[in-house]
Amino acid sequence: MKLTTITREGGTVYALIETTGASLSVTNPRKGATAMTQVEVTVTDTYGGELNYSWVRRYNVSPKQWTRRAIAHAAKAAAGMAGVRGRSSWDGECYEFRPYRACVALYTLPLED
């Protein structure tokens, strides 16, 4: 890992940048630090456990803080799944949520400014 300074309009934000092969992962070590401002939330159906995309709903969400918990909470609230139980998983900076006993999946991707 490498500590890098990212300068933005509102000031300076420090981020840990980790490179693995062709992918780049950016995480914020400080609570409340913001490297990006929005995430795209996609809700779609599943068929046989795989994403099907026969219908898709997309939302752009701005979490209050750039933490995993805040991103998950904002994404579920935008999709109308606040309080719904299911399996959550993180893959780098992408969040995926699959409610129990429902053939749908929610996932987020960060939006570049």
C-alpha positions in Angstrom: 0.0 0.0 0.0 1.1 3.5 -0.7 -0.1 6.7 1.1 -1.0 9.4 -1.5 -2.3 12.9 -1.1 -5.4 13.7 -3.2 -6.1 17.4 -3.4 -9.7 18.5 -3.9 -11.6 21.8 -4.0 -12.6 21.5 -0.3 -9.1 20.8 1.0 -6.7 17.9 1.2 -7.9 14.3 1.5 -5.5 11.4 2.3 -6.2 8.0 0.7 -4.6 4.6 0.7 -4.2 3.4 -2.8 -3.7 -0.3 -3.4 -2.9 -1.7 -6.8 -3.4 -5.3 -7.7 -2.8 -6.3 -11.3 -5.1 -4.1 -13.5 -7.4 -3.0 -10.7 -7.1 0.0 -8.5 -8.7 0.2 -5.0 -9.0 3.5 -3.1 -9.9 3.5 0.6 -10.1 6.3 3.1 -8.4 5.8 6.4 -10.1 8.7 8.1 -13.8 8.5 9.1 -15.8 11.1 7.1 -13.1 11.6 4.4 -14.5 11.9 1.0 -12.6 10.9 -2.1 -15.7 10.6 -4.3 -19.1 12.1 -3.7 -21.7 9.8 -5.2 -22.3 6.1 -5.8 -24.6 4.5 -8.4 -27.0 2.0 -7.0 -28.4 -0.6 -9.3 -31.3 -3.0 -8.4 -32.1 -5.8 -10.8 -33.6 -9.3 -10.8 -31.7 -12.6 -10.6 -32.2 -15.9 -12.4 -30.4 -18.9 -11.0 -28.4 -16.7 -8.6 -26.9 -14.6 -11.5 -27.9 -11.0 -12.3 -30.5 -11.1 -15.1 -31.1 -7.4 -16.0 -34.6 -8.1 -17.4 -35.5 -5.0 -15.4 -33.2 -2.5 -13.8 -33.6 0.5 -11.5 -30.7 2.9 -11.0 -30.2 5.6 -8.4 -27.4 8.1 -7.7 -26.8 8.5 -4.0 -24.6 10.8 -1.9 -23.8 9.2 1.4 -23.3 11.4 4.4 -19.8 9.9 5.0 -17.6 7.7 2.9 -17.7 4.7 5.1 -18.9 1.2 4.2 -21.7 1.4 6.6 -22.9 4.8 5.4 -22.7 3.7 1.7 -24.7 0.5 2.5 -27.3 2.4 4.5 -27.8 5.1 1.8 -28.0 2.5 -1.0 -30.6 0.4 0.7 -32.6 3.5 1.7 -32.6 4.8 -1.9 -33.8 1.4 -3.2 -36.6 1.1 -0.6 -34.8 -1.8 1.2 -34.0 -0.1 4.5 -34.6 -2.6 7.3 -34.7 -5.6 4.9 -32.4 -8.4 5.9 -30.2 -10.3 3.5 -26.6 -11.1 2.6 -24.1 -8.2 2.2 -20.7 -8.4 0.6 -17.9 -6.0 -0.3 -15.6 -6.5 -3.3 -13.1 -3.7 -3.2 -15.2 -0.6 -3.4 -18.3 -2.3 -4.7 -21.2 -3.2 -2.3 -23.7 -6.0 -3.1 -26.8 -6.8 -1.1 -29.2 -9.8 -1.8 -32.3 -9.9 0.4 -33.4 -13.2 1.8 -36.3 -15.0 -0.1 -36.3 -12.5 -3.0 -34.9 -12.9 -6.5 -33.3 -9.4 -6.6 -29.9 -8.0 -6.0 -28.6 -4.5 -5.2 -25.1 -3.4 -6.0 -23.2 -0.1 -5.9 -20.4 1.4 -8.0 -18.6 4.7 -7.2 -19.2 7.5 -9.6 -16.2 9.6 -10.7 -16.5 13.4 -10.4 
